[in-house]
Amino acid sequence: MPYLLISTQIRLEAGPTMVGDEHSDPHLMSILGATKRTTLGNNFCEYFVNDAPRLVLDKLESLGYRVVSMTGVGQTLVWCLHRE
């Protein structure tokens, strides 16, 4: 998977950080220390880590990912990363 989206709520800048959906690479999620959970009201799973986004971005950079773009969507911060 060359592309990855991570996000966090603005009020949760210190974590947790959402690092993948139910179709994400399980090996990468394991490296990040992510756990899969379903948020109340959703009918899908997401992977979360308790780390702040900055720490997650540092880990992903060491794995060859680079930030392609970043934006705010409502109260959510979203980063799009790509790995060659």
N, CA, C and O atoms as CSV, one atom per row, in Angstrom:
chain,resi,resn,atom,element,x,y,z
A,1,MET,N,N,0.844,-1.185,0.000
A,1,MET,CA,C,0.000,0.000,0.000
A,1,MET,C,C,0.884,1.242,0.000
A,1,MET,O,O,1.484,1.566,1.025
A,2,PRO,N,N,0.973,1.923,-1.096
A,2,PRO,CA,C,1.845,3.085,-1.119
A,2,PRO,C,C,1.248,4.325,-0.457
A,2,PRO,O,O,1.996,5.200,-0.021
A,3,TYR,N,N,-0.092,4.423,-0.369
A,3,TYR,CA,C,-0.720,5.598,0.243
A,3,TYR,C,C,-1.268,5.251,1.614
A,3,TYR,O,O,-1.697,4.125,1.865
A,4,LEU,N,N,-1.246,6.253,2.507
A,4,LEU,CA,C,-1.735,6.074,3.864
A,4,LEU,C,C,-2.324,7.386,4.341
A,4,LEU,O,O,-1.729,8.442,4.127
A,5,LEU,N,N,-3.476,7.341,4.983
A,5,LEU,CA,C,-4.077,8.515,5.611
A,5,LEU,C,C,-3.997,8.334,7.118
A,5,LEU,O,O,-4.296,7.258,7.636
A,6,ILE,N,N,-3.594,9.382,7.818
A,6,ILE,CA,C,-3.679,9.377,9.276
A,6,ILE,C,C,-4.444,10.622,9.673
A,6,ILE,O,O,-4.444,11.613,8.943
A,7,SER,N,N,-5.099,10.582,10.826
A,7,SER,CA,C,-5.878,11.743,11.255
A,7,SER,C,C,-6.019,11.768,12.763
A,7,SER,O,O,-5.790,10.773,13.451
A,8,THR,N,N,-6.399,12.927,13.252
A,8,THR,CA,C,-6.714,13.093,14.665
A,8,THR,C,C,-7.684,14.260,14.799
A,8,THR,O,O,-7.748,15.137,13.938
A,9,GLN,N,N,-8.430,14.252,15.885
A,9,GLN,CA,C,-9.316,15.372,16.177
A,9,GLN,C,C,-8.475,16.523,16.709
A,9,GLN,O,O,-7.501,16.294,17.427
A,10,ILE,N,N,-8.835,17.753,16.371
A,10,ILE,CA,C,-8.063,18.922,16.800
A,10,ILE,C,C,-7.923,18.955,18.321
A,10,ILE,O,O,-6.861,19.305,18.836
A,11,ARG,N,N,-8.966,18.601,19.029
A,11,ARG,CA,C,-8.900,18.622,20.496
A,11,ARG,C,C,-8.070,17.473,21.051
A,11,ARG,O,O,-7.835,17.406,22.258
A,12,LEU,N,N,-7.618,16.561,20.177
A,12,LEU,CA,C,-6.836,15.406,20.610
A,12,LEU,C,C,-5.450,15.415,19.978
A,12,LEU,O,O,-4.930,14.359,19.616
A,13,GLU,N,N,-4.851,16.584,19.842
A,13,GLU,CA,C,-3.558,16.698,19.164
A,13,GLU,C,C,-2.464,15.852,19.809
A,13,GLU,O,O,-1.447,15.563,19.178
A,14,ALA,N,N,-2.671,15.456,21.061
A,14,ALA,CA,C,-1.680,14.612,21.744
A,14,ALA,C,C,-1.991,13.133,21.568
A,14,ALA,O,O,-1.301,12.292,22.144
A,15,GLY,N,N,-3.002,12.798,20.795
A,15,GLY,CA,C,-3.391,11.422,20.543
A,15,GLY,C,C,-4.763,11.151,21.111
A,15,GLY,O,O,-5.251,11.956,21.903
A,16,PRO,N,N,-5.395,10.086,20.757
A,16,PRO,CA,C,-4.910,9.057,19.851
A,16,PRO,C,C,-4.925,9.519,18.394
A,16,PRO,O,O,-5.566,10.510,18.043
A,17,THR,N,N,-4.206,8.776,17.564
A,17,THR,CA,C,-4.128,9.064,16.138
A,17,THR,C,C,-4.684,7.873,15.369
A,17,THR,O,O,-4.317,6.727,15.627
A,18,MET,N,N,-5.572,8.156,14.424
A,18,MET,CA,C,-6.118,7.112,13.556
A,18,MET,C,C,-5.102,6.888,12.453
A,18,MET,O,O,-4.715,7.832,11.765
A,19,VAL,N,N,-4.658,5.627,12.272
A,19,VAL,CA,C,-3.587,5.344,11.325
A,19,VAL,C,C,-3.983,4.393,10.196
A,19,VAL,O,O,-3.148,4.081,9.347
A,20,GLY,N,N,-5.211,3.932,10.164
A,20,GLY,CA,C,-5.610,3.041,9.081
A,20,GLY,C,C,-7.038,2.572,9.211
A,20,GLY,O,O,-7.673,2.723,10.255
A,21,ASP,N,N,-7.535,1.997,8.121
A,21,ASP,CA,C,-8.882,1.439,8.130
A,21,ASP,C,C,-8.796,-0.084,8.195
A,21,ASP,O,O,-7.711,-0.654,8.310
A,22,GLU,N,N,-9.949,-0.727,8.119
A,22,GLU,CA,C,-9.982,-2.181,8.283
A,22,GLU,C,C,-9.251,-2.936,7.178
A,22,GLU,O,O,-9.000,-4.133,7.318
A,23,HIS,N,N,-8.904,-2.257,6.078
A,23,HIS,CA,C,-8.201,-2.891,4.969
A,23,HIS,C,C,-6.708,-2.557,4.952
A,23,HIS,O,O,-6.014,-2.901,3.996
A,24,SER,N,N,-6.213,-1.903,5.980
A,24,SER,CA,C,-4.803,-1.510,6.039
A,24,SER,C,C,-3.895,-2.723,6.236
A,24,SER,O,O,-4.331,-3.779,6.694
A,25,ASP,N,N,-2.634,-2.545,5.881
A,25,ASP,CA,C,-1.625,-3.593,5.997
A,25,ASP,C,C,-1.433,-3.974,7.468
A,25,ASP,O,O,-0.963,-3.151,8.253
A,26,PRO,N,N,-1.784,-5.201,7.857
A,26,PRO,CA,C,-1.656,-5.607,9.261
A,26,PRO,C,C,-0.218,-5.541,9.774
A,26,PRO,O,O,0.011,-5.255,10.949
A,27,HIS,N,N,0.757,-5.806,8.889
A,27,HIS,CA,C,2.161,-5.747,9.310
A,27,HIS,C,C,2.560,-4.313,9.669
A,27,HIS,O,O,3.213,-4.090,10.689
A,28,LEU,N,N,2.171,-3.344,8.840
A,28,LEU,CA,C,2.460,-1.938,9.132
A,28,LEU,C,C,1.763,-1.501,10.415
A,28,LEU,O,O,2.350,-0.793,11.233
A,29,MET,N,N,0.522,-1.919,10.592
A,29,MET,CA,C,-0.220,-1.551,11.800
A,29,MET,C,C,0.466,-2.124,13.040
A,29,MET,O,O,0.486,-1.489,14.094
A,30,SER,N,N,1.025,-3.324,12.908
A,30,SER,CA,C,1.758,-3.941,14.019
A,30,SER,C,C,3.017,-3.148,14.349
A,30,SER,O,O,3.329,-2.933,15.520
A,31,ILE,N,N,3.740,-2.713,13.319
A,31,ILE,CA,C,4.954,-1.909,13.530
A,31,ILE,C,C,4.616,-0.613,14.269
A,31,ILE,O,O,5.367,-0.172,15.139
A,32,LEU,N,N,3.479,-0.007,13.915
A,32,LEU,CA,C,3.066,1.248,14.547
A,32,LEU,C,C,2.488,1.029,15.945
A,32,LEU,O,O,2.307,1.983,16.702
A,33,GLY,N,N,2.199,-0.228,16.286
A,33,GLY,CA,C,1.595,-0.525,17.585
A,33,GLY,C,C,0.116,-0.195,17.622
A,33,GLY,O,O,-0.434,0.106,18.681
A,34,ALA,N,N,-0.530,-0.253,16.457
A,34,ALA,CA,C,-1.938,0.127,16.343
A,34,ALA,C,C,-2.860,-1.017,16.753
A,34,ALA,O,O,-2.539,-2.192,16.575
A,35,THR,N,N,-3.996,-0.649,17.297
A,35,THR,CA,C,-5.037,-1.612,17.629
A,35,THR,C,C,-6.288,-1.271,16.835
A,35,THR,O,O,-6.606,-0.103,16.610
A,36,LYS,N,N,-6.996,-2.331,16.412
A,36,LYS,CA,C,-8.210,-2.141,15.611
A,36,LYS,C,C,-9.401,-1.996,16.550
A,36,LYS,O,O,-9.552,-2.761,17.502
A,37,ARG,N,N,-10.248,-0.999,16.267
A,37,ARG,CA,C,-11.471,-0.855,17.062
A,37,ARG,C,C,-12.586,-0.255,16.216
A,37,ARG,O,O,-12.351,0.379,15.188
A,38,THR,N,N,-13.782,-0.475,16.679
A,38,THR,CA,C,-14.962,0.085,16.031
A,38,THR,C,C,-15.535,1.155,16.949
A,38,THR,O,O,-15.840,0.886,18.111
A,39,THR,N,N,-15.679,2.359,16.430
A,39,THR,CA,C,-16.243,3.464,17.196
A,39,THR,C,C,-17.762,3.322,17.214
A,39,THR,O,O,-18.368,2.961,16.205
A,40,LEU,N,N,-18.368,3.604,18.349
A,40,LEU,CA,C,-19.810,3.513,18.506
A,40,LEU,C,C,-20.511,4.289,17.392
A,40,LEU,O,O,-20.223,5.465,17.167
A,41,GLY,N,N,-21.419,3.631,16.710
A,41,GLY,CA,C,-22.163,4.257,15.625
A,41,GLY,C,C,-21.600,3.984,14.240
A,41,GLY,O,O,-22.282,4.210,13.241
A,42,ASN,N,N,-20.348,3.495,14.165
A,42,ASN,CA,C,-19.741,3.160,12.871
A,42,ASN,C,C,-19.945,1.676,12.578
A,42,ASN,O,O,-20.011,0.858,13.496
A,43,ASN,N,N,-20.045,1.335,11.304
A,43,ASN,CA,C,-20.145,-0.073,10.929
A,43,ASN,C,C,-18.851,-0.549,10.269
A,43,ASN,O,O,-18.872,-1.463,9.444
A,44,PHE,N,N,-17.731,0.067,10.630
A,44,PHE,CA,C,-16.417,-0.286,10.109
A,44,PHE,C,C,-15.379,-0.116,11.210
A,44,PHE,O,O,-15.620,0.566,12.205
A,45,CYS,N,N,-14.235,-0.738,11.022
A,45,CYS,CA,C,-13.139,-0.683,12.002
A,45,CYS,C,C,-12.075,0.314,11.548
A,45,CYS,O,O,-11.937,0.603,10.360
A,46,GLU,N,N,-11.337,0.827,12.515
A,46,GLU,CA,C,-10.195,1.704,12.250
A,46,GLU,C,C,-9.068,1.296,13.181
A,46,GLU,O,O,-9.307,0.751,14.258
A,47,TYR,N,N,-7.838,1.561,12.761
A,47,TYR,CA,C,-6.662,1.320,13.594
A,47,TYR,C,C,-6.262,2.619,14.285
A,47,TYR,O,O,-6.207,3.675,13.655
A,48,PHE,N,N,-5.986,2.535,15.575
A,48,PHE,CA,C,-5.575,3.697,16.363
A,48,PHE,C,C,-4.287,3.392,17.115
A,48,PHE,O,O,-4.028,2.247,17.486
A,49,VAL,N,N,-3.481,4.432,17.337
A,49,VAL,CA,C,-2.353,4.382,18.263
A,49,VAL,C,C,-2.554,5.500,19.279
A,49,VAL,O,O,-3.218,6.493,18.980
A,50,ASN,N,N,-1.998,5.355,20.456
A,50,ASN,CA,C,-2.148,6.384,21.486
A,50,ASN,C,C,-1.157,7.525,21.312
A,50,ASN,O,O,-1.221,8.515,22.040
A,51,ASP,N,N,-0.234,7.398,20.350
A,51,ASP,CA,C,0.782,8.425,20.127
A,51,ASP,C,C,0.193,9.676,19.486
A,51,ASP,O,O,-0.850,9.634,18.834
A,52,ALA,N,N,0.884,10.780,19.689
A,52,ALA,CA,C,0.543,12.035,19.013
A,52,ALA,C,C,0.881,11.901,17.523
A,52,ALA,O,O,1.766,11.127,17.159
A,53,PRO,N,N,0.188,12.643,16.665
A,53,PRO,CA,C,0.468,12.562,15.230
A,53,PRO,C,C,1.942,12.791,14.880
A,53,PRO,O,O,2.467,12.134,13.981
A,54,ARG,N,N,2.607,13.699,15.566
A,54,ARG,CA,C,4.019,13.976,15.276
A,54,ARG,C,C,4.878,12.726,15.447
A,54,ARG,O,O,5.766,12.473,14.634
A,55,LEU,N,N,4.625,11.945,16.491
A,55,LEU,CA,C,5.384,10.715,16.716
A,55,LEU,C,C,5.072,9.680,15.638
A,55,LEU,O,O,5.966,8.966,15.183
A,56,VAL,N,N,3.809,9.597,15.229
A,56,VAL,CA,C,3.418,8.667,14.159
A,56,VAL,C,C,4.091,9.070,12.853
A,56,VAL,O,O,4.601,8.214,12.130
A,57,LEU,N,N,4.097,10.367,12.544
A,57,LEU,CA,C,4.751,10.850,11.321
A,57,LEU,C,C,6.241,10.536,11.339
A,57,LEU,O,O,6.805,10.169,10.308
A,58,ASP,N,N,6.891,10.674,12.503
A,58,ASP,CA,C,8.314,10.332,12.618
A,58,ASP,C,C,8.545,8.849,12.328
A,58,ASP,O,O,9.478,8.495,11.607
A,59,LYS,N,N,7.692,7.979,12.890
A,59,LYS,CA,C,7.830,6.537,12.659
A,59,LYS,C,C,7.640,6.214,11.175
A,59,LYS,O,O,8.400,5.438,10.596
A,60,LEU,N,N,6.617,6.818,10.573
A,60,LEU,CA,C,6.332,6.535,9.166
A,60,LEU,C,C,7.441,7.048,8.255
A,60,LEU,O,O,7.738,6.424,7.237
A,61,GLU,N,N,8.058,8.174,8.607
A,61,GLU,CA,C,9.178,8.681,7.815
A,61,GLU,C,C,10.330,7.679,7.830
A,61,GLU,O,O,10.977,7.450,6.807
A,62,SER,N,N,10.582,7.085,8.997
A,62,SER,CA,C,11.672,6.107,9.092
A,62,SER,C,C,11.365,4.836,8.287
A,62,SER,O,O,12.269,4.056,7.989
A,63,LEU,N,N,10.083,4.629,7.937
A,63,LEU,CA,C,9.671,3.478,7.134
A,63,LEU,C,C,9.554,3.820,5.650
A,63,LEU,O,O,9.109,3.000,4.847
A,64,GLY,N,N,9.963,5.054,5.290
A,64,GLY,CA,C,9.971,5.437,3.884
A,64,GLY,C,C,8.764,6.213,3.405
A,64,GLY,O,O,8.647,6.489,2.211
A,65,TYR,N,N,7.865,6.573,4.304
A,65,TYR,CA,C,6.688,7.361,3.914
A,65,TYR,C,C,7.023,8.852,3.940
A,65,TYR,O,O,7.812,9.307,4.769
A,66,ARG,N,N,6.418,9.597,3.030
A,66,ARG,CA,C,6.578,11.048,2.972
A,66,ARG,C,C,5.214,11.700,2.935
A,66,ARG,O,O,4.302,11.182,2.290
A,67,VAL,N,N,5.051,12.825,3.612
A,67,VAL,CA,C,3.781,13.555,3.601
A,67,VAL,C,C,3.579,14.165,2.221
A,67,VAL,O,O,4.447,14.872,1.709
A,68,VAL,N,N,2.427,13.886,1.627
A,68,VAL,CA,C,2.057,14.437,0.333
A,68,VAL,C,C,1.224,15.701,0.542
A,68,VAL,O,O,1.413,16.701,-0.150
A,69,SER,N,N,0.299,15.646,1.504
A,69,SER,CA,C,-0.541,16.803,1.803
A,69,SER,C,C,-1.082,16.691,3.213
A,69,SER,O,O,-1.063,15.625,3.829
A,70,MET,N,N,-1.566,17.819,3.707
A,70,MET,CA,C,-2.162,17.894,5.039
A,70,MET,C,C,-3.275,18.909,4.964
A,70,MET,O,O,-3.143,19.929,4.288
A,71,THR,N,N,-4.379,18.641,5.654
A,71,THR,CA,C,-5.505,19.573,5.651
A,71,THR,C,C,-6.299,19.430,6.936
A,71,THR,O,O,-6.130,18.474,7.694
A,72,GLY,N,N,-7.155,20.390,7.158
A,72,GLY,CA,C,-8.120,20.313,8.240
A,72,GLY,C,C,-9.498,20.133,7.635
A,72,GLY,O,O,-9.873,20.841,6.701
A,73,VAL,N,N,-10.252,19.176,8.172
A,73,VAL,CA,C,-11.614,18.919,7.711
A,73,VAL,C,C,-12.509,19.036,8.939
A,73,VAL,O,O,-12.562,18.120,9.760
A,74,GLY,N,N,-13.212,20.157,9.065
A,74,GLY,CA,C,-13.997,20.373,10.279
A,74,GLY,C,C,-13.080,20.419,11.482
A,74,GLY,O,O,-12.185,21.262,11.554
A,75,GLN,N,N,-13.294,19.524,12.423
A,75,GLN,CA,C,-12.474,19.448,13.636
A,75,GLN,C,C,-11.417,18.351,13.546
A,75,GLN,O,O,-10.892,17.913,14.570
A,76,THR,N,N,-11.100,17.903,12.328
A,76,THR,CA,C,-10.160,16.805,12.120
A,76,THR,C,C,-8.961,17.268,11.312
A,76,THR,O,O,-9.109,18.012,10.342
A,77,LEU,N,N,-7.778,16.833,11.709
A,77,LEU,CA,C,-6.550,17.064,10.948
A,77,LEU,C,C,-6.225,15.784,10.202
A,77,LEU,O,O,-6.264,14.701,10.787
A,78,VAL,N,N,-5.903,15.890,8.904
A,78,VAL,CA,C,-5.653,14.712,8.068
A,78,VAL,C,C,-4.340,14.880,7.317
A,78,VAL,O,O,-4.082,15.934,6.735
A,79,TRP,N,N,-3.501,13.826,7.331
A,79,TRP,CA,C,-2.259,13.798,6.569
A,79,TRP,C,C,-2.347,12.664,5.558
A,79,TRP,O,O,-2.798,11.568,5.891
A,80,CYS,N,N,-1.922,12.920,4.333
A,80,CYS,CA,C,-1.824,11.894,3.305
A,80,CYS,C,C,-0.337,11.624,3.095
A,80,CYS,O,O,0.435,12.551,2.851
A,81,LEU,N,N,0.062,10.365,3.189
A,81,LEU,CA,C,1.455,9.975,3.031
A,81,LEU,C,C,1.588,8.981,1.886
A,81,LEU,O,O,0.643,8.267,1.553
A,82,HIS,N,N,2.779,8.947,1.289
A,82,HIS,CA,C,3.057,8.029,0.188
A,82,HIS,C,C,4.434,7.412,0.403
A,82,HIS,O,O,5.358,8.053,0.905
A,83,ARG,N,N,4.539,6.140,0.002
A,83,ARG,CA,C,5.832,5.446,0.071
A,83,ARG,C,C,6.176,4.971,-1.343
A,83,ARG,O,O,5.351,4.361,-2.024
A,84,GLU,N,N,7.391,5.256,-1.766
A,84,GLU,CA,C,7.835,4.832,-3.107
A,84,GLU,C,C,7.985,3.333,-3.182
A,84,GLU,O,O,8.350,2.801,-4.231
